[in-house]
Amino acid sequence: MTYDLILKGGHVVDPANQIDAVMDVAIKDRKIAAVLPNIPSTESSKTVSVFGYYVTPGLIDIHVHVYGGYDGWMFPDVHSFTNGVTTVVDTGGAGWKSFEEFRDTIITKSQTRVLVLLNIVGAGMLGAVEQDINEMDPVPCAETVQKYPESIVGVKTAHFGGAGWEAVDRAIRAAELSNTPVMIDFWPRPTRSYSDLILKRMRPNDIHTHVYAQHIPTLDSDGKVEDYMLEARERGILFDLGHGAGSFWWRVAVPAIQQGFLPDTISTDLHKRSALIPNANMLTTMSKCLNMGMSLEDVLLRSTAKPAQAIHRLELGNLGIDAEADIAVLDLQRGNFGFVDSGHARLQGNQKLQCMMTIRSGQIVWDPNGLSWPDWKTAGEYTVINH
């Protein structure tokens, strides 16, 4: 057979390759082999009808917590594949002192592709130690980033409560030394303002996460997007959604998005607390964006190609020929739905995304409705059917 698997009749949305049409997608040897109209089923050993669904590159969530130490961490596969996510980025769980344990216990044992933004704090995300500026050494941090480029995509700083810029400046220095981006989780102080962060300290292509948090002055007192937000975007600063348990608020996000200030990337900041209320998984977060007025095309762009660009992994987030076959099959449901923000306020919506199938490296890893399996009446004598 020419192909191992054909997904037939779905609406392919691949922003990186400017595809938005009904197409078939063929996979061979774990790679994308063809994206064309009407590929004959006879050319594949298996064909799955995905008619009526959207077929997209596997989603990329660039802000999750999947490494221990931080008590909210969750092993990735269970919550990633059920949401069409094939790549996650752990943001700061490990520092240079703990990365190898992270690699051995989580990264190598997960089917999900796990990438890392390495904490500038050498010990990682362990509470009180995150306030110790002596733990923030740019040199070993950068050396670890450079030693493991297959896994580590940049640097992270978060949770520093001091009056100074030590955490930000040292994280940026580590990113400069390793030629990678930095993601910054920032809480303004009288001695260090948010506008100074995004206009004077951060570099083009660095990422600020939690852009719609209540503590971030995205809007002025009249509810307008601040001029410095627009100026920073012109400078090339990237703004990540980073939902989390406390960092996404309708009263910030809705006015900003209605004024055209969309997130550059959509991410979840998913951990044990944000996974319950406010249900900050990837598809729910994307659905929230849809119901605030973003188009499906914009939502998918910011969940596939844009995060791949942000972490400098352009081989991901697309369905180009010879790309690794990471695919999400999504259903856009219409109806009456409610969504909750970090303050537990509700937004009424009429659209909701649901994952019908996830393919990771050419293998079907999530198929809750059995799209790829035979009907039991025609399956014959069976024990466990495999593909």
N, C-alpha and C positions, 0 to 999 in steps of 0.2 A: 504494500500500500504506500501511496505517496505521503500520507499524513497519519499521525497517531490519533488525532481528535479534531473534529470540526464542530464549532459552535455555529449553528445555522439559524439565519433569519432574524438576528437581533439588530437593534439600532446601535451601531458602534459610535461612541463618542470618544475620540482620541485627540484631545486638544493639542498635544505636542506635534502631531502630524496633520492637523487641520482636517480631520475626518469627522463628519457628522451625518451619517447616512445608514440605511439598512445594508448590512454587509455580512458575509460569513468570515469567521476567523479560523484559520487552520494552524495546528500545532504539530511540530515534528521534533523529536529529540529534545523536548523541554523548551524549545524556542518557538517564537512566532514565525511561521513559515509563509503565510499568505493572509491578506485582508482584502477580499474581493467579493463582488456580487456572485451569488449562485455557484459556489464551488461544488462540484458533483459529490454526493455522499459516497459514491462508489470508489472515490479516491482515498477514503479514510477507513481505518479499522473500526472507528466509532464515531457516530454523529449524534449530537445532542441538539434538539430544537430549543432555541431561546427566543422564539417569536414573541413579540409583545414586551420584551425586556430590553433594558439598556446594557450594552457590553462596553466596559471601560477598562483602562489599565488598572492593575491592582492599586488600591488606595494607599497613600503614604501619610502616616500620622507622625509628624515630626516633634511631638511633645507628649511623651508617656513616661510612666515609671514602672519598670519591669525588673529592677534589681533591688535586692534586700539591703538592709541597713535602715533605709526609710521604711517605716512600718506600714505604709500604704501600698507597697509594691504588689503587682500581680503578674504572674507568669503570662506571657503574651498570647500564646496560640488560642486559648479559649475565647478571649474577647476580640482578637484581631480578625481571625478568619470569619467569625459570625457577622462581622461588619464589612467584609470585602477588603480588609486591610491586609496587605502582604508585606509591607515594610513599616517598621516602627523605629523611632529614635528615642532612646532613653536619654533624658535630659538631666544630667548631673547626679545620677544615683551613685556613680563611682567616680573617684578621683584617681590620680596616678598610682596611689598606694594600693588601691583595691581593684583596678581594672582587670588584672589577670584572673582574679577570682570570679569576677563578673563574666569574663569570657568563658571560663571553664564550667561554671554552674548554670548559666542562662543562655549565652549566645550560641554555644556549640550544641545545646540540647533543645533548641527551639526550631520548629519548622519555619516560623515567621523569620524574615530577614530582620535581624536586630542590629541597628547602628547606634552610635554613641556620640553624645556631646559630653566631653569629659569635664567634670567639675574642677574649677580652679582650686578648690579646697582639696588638698591631697587625700584626706580621709573620706571625702565624698559627702553625701547628704545625710549627715548623722546628728542634726540638731545643733547643740551648743558649739560644736567645733566649727560650724559655718561662720561663727563670729570671730574666729581666731585668725587675724591677718598673717600670723607666722605660718599658717597652713597654706597660704596662697602664694606659692612659688611658681612663677611662670616657666622657669627653665625645665624642671622635671615634668611639668604638665605638657609642655610643647614637645619634649623628647618622647613622651609616651604616645602622643598623637601621631608623631612621625614614625614611630616604630610599628604602629598597627593601623596603617591607612585603609586596610580592607574593612575595618570595623569603626574606627573613630573618624568622625567627619567634622569635628570642631570642638569648641570650648563652651562651657556654660558657667554663668554665675547667677546666684539666687539667694534670697533670704537674708542678705547682710543688712543689719540694722544700725550700723555705725554712722557717724556723721560725715565721714570722708568718702573718697572715691577709690579706696584701696582695692575693693573687690572688682569693680568695673575696670580700673586701669590695669590691674594685673591679669585679668582674664583677656583683655584686649591685647596685652603684650604677649601672652602665650599664643593667642591666635595669630599675631604678627609673626612670631618666631616659627610657627608651624604652617603658615600660609593657608589658614582655614578661617571660616567665619566664627563669630561668637554669638550665642544667644543670651540675652540679658533679661532676667526677671527683676524688676526694679520697684522700689518703694521710695517715692520722693521724700526728701527731708529739707528743712530750711536751708541747710548748708549744701545741698546737692539737688538741683531742680531737674524735673523731667525734660524741660526744653534744653537745658545744657547737655543732658545725656544724648539726646537724639540730634542736636545741632552741632555740638562741639567735641563730643567724646567718641561716639560710635562712628565706624567707618562705613562707606558704601558696602552693601550686601551683608552687613551685620543685622541681627534679628532682634527686635524687641517683642517679647511674648506677653500675653494678657492685655492686648490693646483696648479691650472693652471692659476692663475691670473698673470698679467704682473708685479705686484709689489713683487711677491714671487720669490726668486732666486732658483727655482727648477733646472734650467740649468746653466752650466758654460758658459764662453765667447765663447767656441767652440760648444755650443749647446748640450753638454753631460749632462746627469743627474748627479747632484752633489753627491759626495761620502757620504755627510752627510744625504742625502735623503735615501740612501740605508741603512746606519747605523741606522737611526731613525726607519725605517721599521723593521729592525732586533730587535730593542728595543721594538717593539710592538706599535709604534705610528701609528694611523690610518689617512689616507689622504682622505678627502672628496672632491668631485668635486665642489659642491656649485656654480652653473653657474652664476646666478644673471645678473644684467645689466652691471657690470663692471669687472667680475672676471673669465672670461673664454676666453682664447685667443688661436687661432690656433697655433701661432708661439711658444707657450709653450706646449700645449697639444699634438700636432701631434708628435714632436720629442720625447717627454717623453713616449708616448704610443708606438711608433715604437721601442723604446729601452726597452720595457717591463715594464715601470713604470706606471701601471694601477692605477686608483683610487680604494681605498678600498670600497667606497660607491659612488653611483651616486645620486646626489640631485640637486635641481633646484634653491634654493634661490629665489623662485617665489614671486613676488610682482607686483604692478600695472605697474611699469616701465619695469621690466624684462619680463613681460608677453607679451609686444608688441614687439618692437625690443630689444633684439635678440630672442624673442619667446622661453623663457626658461621654457617651460612646461616639464613635465616628459618624455613623449614619444619622443618629439623632442630632448631633451638632450640625451636620450638613443640612438636615431637614429644617432646623431652626433658621439657618441662613436662607433657605428657600422661602420660608414663611415670613421673613423680614423683607422680602422683595428682590433677593438675588436671583438671577436666572440659573437654570440647571447647568448651562454651559459654564457660567462663571464659577459655580460651586464645584463642578468637576475639575475645571482648570486648577483651582486652588487646593485640590485634594490629590492631584496627580503630577502634572508637569511643573507647576510652580514650586511645590516642596522639593521635587527632585533638583530643580535649579538652585534652590536656597541652600541645600546641603552639598551642592557641587557633584551630584551623582546623576548626570544626564542620561546614563544608560537605563535609568529607572523611570517609571511614570509614563510609559508610552508603549504602543503596540507596533513599533517599527519592526521590519523584517530582521530576524536574528536576535531581537531582544529576548531576554528571558521571559517565558510565558507566565507572567503574573497578571491575572485577570479577575475582575469583579463583574458579576451579572446582577443587575439591580432592577427592582420593580419600583416605579414611582406610583404610589397609591394616592387616590383622591378620596377625600372623606372629611370627617370631623375629627380633628386631632388637637390635643393640648400639649404645650411644651413649657418647661419650667426653667427659670434662670437660677443663678447662684443665690439670689435673695428669696427664692421660693415663690416668686410671682409667676403668673401664668400668661402665656400668649396663645390665643386661639389660632389654629391654622387649618389648611385644607390640603396639604401635601405632606407625604411622608415616604422616605426611602427605606426599602427593605432589601436585604441581600438574599438572592435566590441561589447563588453559587459563587464559590471562590476557588480559583485555580492558582496554585503556587508552584512555580517552576514546572509547569506542564501537568501537574497532578491535581485532581479534584480533591480538595480538602474540606469543603463545606457544600452540602447539597441537601438541605432539610426537607425538600419536597420530592426528592428522588427523581429529579429530571434526567439523571444519567443512568438510572437503574431500570431493569425490566420489571414489568408487572408480575406480581407473584403468581398469577394464574398461568402465565406462559414461561415461567422461569424453570419449570421442571423440578426434579429433585435437587434441592440446593442446601448447602450449609451456609457459608458466607461467600457472597458473590463479590468478585473483584473486577476491576476494569481491564 
